[in-house]
Amino acid sequence: MLLSTTPVRHPPEVVALQQELRDGQAYWRAEVRAEVTEMQQRLRELTLAPRESLSEPRGPTARERMVQEILFENAEMLPDGLYKNLMDALVIRD
């Protein structure tokens, strides 16, 4: 049995559907590639970010706020300068 070497001619509707399918697949691949690239970039940023920025809170902790309130409420009972020194010590970050 001999195979025909003449190209198969599909109706225009079939050709249009095949092209639409190829275009859709190319669009999907481009979208997935863009998402993967974005995720890789975000992962790189998180991996290379300084550890302190990920673990340290930006503002005072609940404990520090509580101590500040106690100091503020009892400021008149503390010796001169002690209130200021204690409040300054609370805002120091390691």
C-alpha positions in Angstrom: 0.0 0.0 0.0 1.4 3.4 -1.0 0.8 6.4 1.0 -0.2 9.5 -0.8 2.3 12.4 -0.8 -0.2 15.0 -1.7 -1.1 17.4 1.1 -4.6 17.1 2.6 -6.7 20.2 2.0 -9.1 20.9 4.8 -12.2 23.1 4.4 -11.6 26.8 5.4 -13.7 26.3 8.6 -11.4 23.5 9.8 -8.3 25.6 9.0 -9.8 28.6 10.9 -10.6 26.4 13.9 -7.1 24.9 13.9 -5.6 28.4 13.8 -7.9 29.6 16.6 -6.8 26.6 18.7 -3.1 27.3 18.1 -3.6 31.0 18.9 -5.5 30.1 22.1 -2.7 27.7 23.1 -0.1 30.3 22.5 -2.0 32.9 24.5 -2.4 30.4 27.4 1.3 29.6 27.3 2.2 33.3 27.4 -0.1 33.9 30.3 1.3 30.9 32.3 4.9 32.0 31.5 4.1 35.5 32.8 2.6 34.2 36.0 5.5 31.9 36.6 8.0 34.7 36.0 6.2 36.9 38.4 6.1 34.2 41.1 9.8 33.5 40.6 10.6 37.2 41.0 8.5 37.5 44.2 10.1 34.4 45.6 13.6 35.9 44.8 12.6 39.1 46.6 11.3 37.2 49.7 14.4 35.0 49.7 16.9 37.8 49.4 15.0 40.2 51.7 16.7 41.1 55.0 15.5 38.8 57.7 14.8 41.6 60.2 12.2 43.1 57.9 10.2 39.9 57.8 10.4 39.0 61.5 10.4 42.4 63.4 7.1 44.3 63.9 7.2 47.8 62.6 5.7 49.5 65.6 5.9 48.9 69.3 4.8 45.5 70.6 1.9 45.0 72.8 4.3 44.6 75.8 6.1 47.9 74.9 2.8 49.8 74.6 1.7 48.4 78.0 5.0 49.5 79.7 4.7 52.9 78.1 1.1 53.3 79.5 2.3 52.3 83.0 5.2 54.7 82.8 3.0 57.5 81.5 0.4 57.0 84.2 3.1 57.0 87.0 5.4 59.6 85.6 5.0 62.0 88.5 6.1 59.3 91.0 9.4 58.6 89.2 12.6 60.5 90.0 13.8 63.2 87.6 15.2 61.9 84.4 14.2 58.3 85.0 10.9 58.6 83.1 12.7 60.0 80.1 15.4 57.3 80.2 12.9 54.5 80.5 10.8 55.9 77.6 13.9 56.3 75.4 15.0 52.7 76.2 11.6 51.5 75.0 12.0 52.9 71.5 15.5 51.5 70.9 15.5 48.7 68.3 18.2 46.0 68.1 
